[in-house]
Amino acid sequence: MATTTHSPDRTDTGSGSPSPTAEQRPGHGRPALLFLAPFLALYLLFIIGPALYGLVMSFFHTSLVRPGLGDFAGLDNYAEALGSPDFWWALWHTAWFTLLTTPPLVLLALVFALLAERARRGRWFFRLAFFLPYVLPSAVVALIWLWMYTPELGLFSRTVDALGLTAPNWLGDPSWAMVSLAIATVWWTLGFNFVLYLAGLQDVPRDLYEASAIDGAGPWQQIRRITLPLLARTTTLVVVLQVIASLKVFDQMYLMTSGGPNFSTRSALQYIYEVGFTDYRTGYAAAASTLFFLLVLAVSTVWLVMTRRQESGV
């Protein structure tokens, strides 16, 4: 006996033409807009509105100690920021921190995700262990690592002394301070990239591994020929998100070194914070933050172009 099946989105009405899908029905977008309206209002109020006001402030000599926007400055604030050695040094410190943290955070997250995915027992423990530091507040992380970096008494110094070497002043030496902050940041934020790679590994078809095993491929060949190519889009996403997150570093640097020693760890965001809320020059701080926003926007644009090229197969 023949049976007739009907697709849920294209029910036959008997008139010879399929009924419109849910997306094609008139007025379908109106309930969606009602659900999105609260978020849209908050987004305009707390994100778009302050951003536009900050852009306007960047063209005025605005100060926290005077009411209003102040005198019109034109492009003077931008010219002063671009000509300030302190601004460029803060950008360089931010870029150096990004270079120190991005490669290990991407590579270690990929390696740990592969190991956790292939573990036959205790998989939940490895997932929890790698992700747990990420949920800690920045103040707790700073306190933990300040203890570990304490000269003579901290874990790092005692370990180096036990090996018969001379421990450096981890946070007090300008040549070691940024490296020490990078190590703490890698330990703290590795879990986010780890979760992204775990999600990417769930989308790799198991059939490919089974077929390659029948053909005699070993674990390393499976990773090199199957896993890494299929994780290309995930890797692109992880790299760009990590670069953007590292460029926006502020908390751990401010809490652990306050930009020292000798301003060797002062990031771009800390520079903007200090000129805005310590020197009260909010107009100049707005111009500096706009320039920094353009830098982050350029990184985001690179990610968008790379994603489009991967999707189009160029």
C-alpha positions as CSV (number, residue, x, y, z in Angstrom):
1,M,0.0,0.0,0.0
2,A,1.4,3.3,-1.0
3,T,1.8,6.0,1.7
4,T,2.1,9.7,1.2
5,T,4.4,11.8,3.4
6,H,4.2,15.6,3.8
7,S,7.0,17.9,4.6
8,P,6.2,20.0,7.7
9,D,7.2,23.3,6.0
10,R,5.5,22.5,2.6
11,T,2.1,21.0,3.4
12,D,0.0,20.2,0.3
13,T,-3.2,22.3,0.5
14,G,-4.8,20.4,-2.4
15,S,-4.6,23.5,-4.7
16,G,-1.5,22.2,-6.5
17,S,0.9,24.7,-4.9
18,P,2.8,24.3,-1.7
19,S,1.9,26.5,1.3
20,P,4.4,29.2,2.2
21,T,7.1,28.3,4.7
22,A,7.3,29.9,8.2
23,E,9.8,32.5,6.9
24,Q,7.6,33.3,3.9
25,R,4.4,34.0,5.8
26,P,3.4,37.7,5.9
27,G,4.1,39.3,9.3
28,H,6.5,36.7,10.4
29,G,9.2,39.2,11.3
30,R,7.0,41.3,13.6
31,P,7.1,38.9,16.6
32,A,10.8,38.6,16.2
33,L,11.2,42.4,16.3
34,L,9.1,42.5,19.5
35,F,11.4,39.9,21.1
36,L,14.5,41.7,20.0
37,A,13.3,45.2,21.0
38,P,14.5,45.1,24.7
39,F,18.0,44.0,23.7
40,L,18.0,46.6,20.9
41,A,17.0,49.4,23.3
42,L,19.8,48.4,25.8
43,Y,22.3,48.1,22.9
44,L,21.5,51.6,21.7
45,L,21.4,53.0,25.2
46,F,24.7,51.5,26.6
47,I,26.8,50.7,23.5
48,I,25.9,52.9,20.4
49,G,24.9,56.0,22.4
50,P,28.1,56.2,24.5
51,A,30.3,55.3,21.5
52,L,28.8,58.2,19.4
53,Y,29.1,60.6,22.4
54,G,32.8,59.5,22.8
55,L,33.4,60.2,19.1
56,V,31.9,63.7,19.5
57,M,34.1,64.3,22.6
58,S,37.2,63.5,20.7
59,F,36.8,66.7,18.7
60,F,36.6,68.9,21.8
61,H,38.8,69.8,24.8
62,T,36.5,68.0,27.1
63,S,37.5,67.7,30.8
64,L,36.1,65.9,33.8
65,V,36.5,69.1,35.9
66,R,34.4,71.3,33.5
67,P,30.8,70.9,32.5
68,G,29.9,70.4,28.9
69,L,32.0,69.4,25.9
70,G,34.4,72.4,26.2
71,D,36.1,74.3,23.4
72,F,36.1,72.8,19.9
73,A,39.5,71.2,19.2
74,G,39.0,69.8,15.7
75,L,41.7,67.2,15.0
76,D,44.1,68.5,17.6
77,N,43.5,65.6,20.0
78,Y,44.1,63.1,17.2
79,A,47.3,64.9,16.1
80,E,48.6,65.0,19.8
81,A,47.9,61.3,20.2
82,L,49.6,60.3,17.0
83,G,52.6,62.5,18.0
84,S,52.8,61.2,21.6
85,P,55.6,58.7,22.3
86,D,53.7,57.5,25.4
87,F,50.7,56.5,23.1
88,W,53.0,54.6,20.7
89,W,54.8,52.9,23.6
90,A,51.5,51.8,25.0
91,L,50.5,50.4,21.6
92,W,53.8,48.6,21.3
93,H,53.4,47.1,24.8
94,T,49.9,45.9,23.8
95,A,51.2,44.4,20.5
96,W,54.1,42.7,22.3
97,F,51.7,41.2,24.8
98,T,49.5,40.0,21.9
99,L,52.5,38.3,20.2
100,L,53.5,36.6,23.5
101,T,50.0,35.2,24.3
102,T,48.3,34.4,20.9
103,P,50.5,31.6,19.6
104,P,50.6,29.6,22.9
105,L,46.9,30.1,23.5
106,V,46.0,28.8,20.1
107,L,48.5,25.9,20.0
108,L,48.0,24.7,23.6
109,A,44.2,24.9,23.2
110,L,44.3,22.8,20.1
111,V,46.7,20.2,21.6
112,F,44.7,19.9,24.9
113,A,41.4,19.7,23.0
114,L,42.8,16.8,20.9
115,L,44.1,15.0,23.9
116,A,40.8,15.5,25.9
117,E,38.8,14.4,22.9
118,R,40.8,11.2,22.4
119,A,40.9,10.3,26.1
120,R,38.9,7.2,26.8
121,R,38.5,7.7,30.5
122,G,38.0,10.8,32.6
123,R,37.2,13.0,29.7
124,W,34.9,15.2,31.8
125,F,37.8,15.7,34.3
126,F,40.2,17.1,31.6
127,R,37.5,19.3,30.2
128,L,36.8,20.7,33.7
129,A,40.4,21.1,34.6
130,F,41.3,23.1,31.4
131,F,38.2,25.3,31.5
132,L,38.0,26.0,35.3
133,P,40.6,28.8,35.5
134,Y,38.7,30.8,32.8
135,V,35.7,31.3,35.2
136,L,37.9,32.9,37.9
137,P,37.6,36.7,38.3
138,S,40.6,38.8,37.2
139,A,41.2,39.9,40.8
140,V,41.5,36.3,42.0
141,V,43.9,35.4,39.2
142,A,46.0,38.5,39.9
143,L,46.2,37.5,43.6
144,I,47.2,33.9,42.9
145,W,50.0,34.9,40.4
146,L,51.3,37.7,42.6
147,W,51.9,35.0,45.3
148,M,53.5,32.7,42.8
149,Y,55.8,35.5,41.5
150,T,56.8,36.7,45.0
151,P,60.6,37.0,45.1
152,E,62.3,34.3,47.3
153,L,59.0,33.0,48.7
154,G,56.9,32.4,45.6
155,L,56.5,29.0,43.9
156,F,58.4,30.1,40.7
157,S,61.3,31.6,42.7
158,R,61.6,28.6,45.0
159,T,61.5,26.2,42.0
160,V,64.3,28.0,40.2
161,D,66.4,28.2,43.3
162,A,65.9,24.5,43.8
163,L,67.4,23.9,40.4
164,G,70.5,25.9,41.4
165,L,69.7,28.9,39.3
166,T,69.1,32.6,40.2
167,A,65.4,33.5,40.0
168,P,64.7,36.8,38.3
169,N,62.4,39.5,39.7
170,W,59.4,38.3,37.8
171,L,57.3,41.4,38.0
172,G,60.0,43.9,39.0
173,D,62.3,43.4,36.1
174,P,61.2,45.3,32.9
175,S,62.6,42.5,30.7
176,W,60.6,39.8,32.6
177,A,57.4,41.6,33.6
178,M,55.6,41.3,30.3
179,V,56.6,37.6,30.0
180,S,55.4,36.9,33.5
181,L,52.0,38.6,32.7
182,A,51.8,36.5,29.5
183,I,52.3,33.2,31.4
184,A,49.6,34.1,33.9
185,T,47.2,35.1,31.0
186,V,47.8,31.9,29.1
187,W,46.9,29.8,32.3
188,W,43.8,32.0,32.9
189,T,42.2,32.2,29.4
190,L,43.2,29.0,27.8
191,G,39.8,27.4,28.6
192,F,37.9,29.6,26.1
193,N,39.9,28.5,23.1
194,F,39.8,25.0,24.4
195,V,36.0,24.9,24.4
196,L,35.9,26.4,20.9
197,Y,38.2,23.6,19.6
198,L,36.2,21.0,21.4
199,A,33.0,22.2,19.7
200,G,34.9,22.1,16.3
201,L,36.0,18.5,16.9
202,Q,32.4,17.5,17.5
203,D,31.6,18.4,13.9
204,V,34.3,16.2,12.4
205,P,32.5,13.1,11.0
206,R,33.5,9.9,12.7
207,D,33.2,8.0,9.4
208,L,36.3,9.7,8.1
209,Y,38.4,8.4,11.0
210,E,37.0,4.9,10.6
211,A,37.6,4.9,6.9
212,S,41.1,6.2,7.3
213,A,41.9,3.6,10.0
214,I,40.8,0.8,7.6
215,D,43.2,2.3,5.0
216,G,46.0,2.0,7.6
217,A,46.3,5.7,8.7
218,G,47.7,6.2,12.1
219,P,46.6,8.8,14.7
220,W,49.1,11.4,13.6
221,Q,48.1,11.0,9.9
222,Q,44.5,11.3,10.9
223,I,45.2,14.6,12.7
224,R,47.3,16.0,9.9
225,R,45.1,14.8,7.0
226,I,41.6,15.1,8.5
227,T,41.4,17.0,11.8
228,L,43.5,20.0,11.0
229,P,42.0,20.8,7.6
230,L,38.4,20.4,8.9
231,L,39.3,22.7,11.9
232,A,40.6,25.5,9.6
233,R,37.5,27.7,10.1
234,T,37.6,27.1,13.9
235,T,41.3,28.0,13.9
236,T,40.7,31.2,12.0
237,L,37.9,32.2,14.5
238,V,40.1,31.3,17.5
239,V,43.1,33.3,16.2
240,V,41.1,36.4,15.5
241,L,39.1,36.3,18.7
242,Q,42.3,35.8,20.7
243,V,44.1,38.7,18.9
244,I,41.2,41.0,19.7
245,A,41.1,39.8,23.4
246,S,44.8,40.3,23.8
247,L,44.7,43.8,22.3
248,K,42.1,44.7,24.9
249,V,44.2,43.6,27.8
250,F,43.8,45.7,31.0
251,D,42.7,43.9,34.1
252,Q,45.6,41.7,34.9
253,M,48.2,44.3,33.9
254,Y,46.6,47.0,36.1
255,L,46.2,44.7,39.1
256,M,49.6,43.0,39.0
257,T,52.0,45.7,37.8
258,S,49.9,48.9,37.4
259,G,51.8,49.4,34.2
260,G,55.3,49.1,35.8
261,P,58.1,48.7,36.2
262,N,59.0,52.0,34.4
263,F,55.8,51.8,32.3
264,S,57.1,48.6,30.6
265,T,53.7,46.9,30.9
266,R,51.4,49.9,30.4
267,S,48.8,48.8,27.8
268,A,46.8,51.0,25.4
269,L,43.7,50.8,27.5
270,Q,45.5,51.7,30.7
271,Y,47.0,54.7,28.9
272,I,43.5,55.8,27.8
273,Y,42.2,55.2,31.3
274,E,45.0,57.3,32.9
275,V,44.7,60.3,30.6
276,G,41.0,60.3,31.0
277,F,40.4,59.7,34.7
278,T,43.8,60.7,36.2
279,D,44.6,63.7,34.0
280,Y,40.9,64.5,33.5
281,R,41.4,65.0,29.7
282,T,38.4,63.0,28.5
283,G,38.4,64.6,25.1
284,Y,42.0,63.5,24.4
285,A,41.2,60.1,25.9
286,A,38.3,59.8,23.5
287,A,40.5,60.5,20.5
288,A,43.1,57.9,21.7
289,S,40.4,55.4,22.2
290,T,39.0,56.1,18.7
291,L,42.4,55.4,17.2
292,F,42.6,52.2,19.2
293,F,39.1,51.2,18.1
294,L,40.2,51.6,14.5
295,L,43.1,49.2,15.1
296,V,40.8,46.6,16.6
297,L,38.3,47.2,13.7
298,A,41.1,46.5,11.2
299,V,41.8,43.1,12.9
300,S,38.1,42.3,12.7
301,T,38.0,43.2,9.0
302,V,40.8,40.9,8.3
303,W,38.9,38.1,10.0
304,L,35.8,38.9,8.0
305,V,37.8,38.8,4.7
306,M,39.5,35.6,5.6
307,T,36.1,34.0,6.5
308,R,34.5,35.1,3.2
309,R,37.5,33.7,1.3
310,Q,37.2,30.3,3.1
311,E,33.5,30.1,2.5
312,S,33.9,31.0,-1.2
313,G,36.7,28.5,-1.5
314,V,39.3,31.0,-2.8
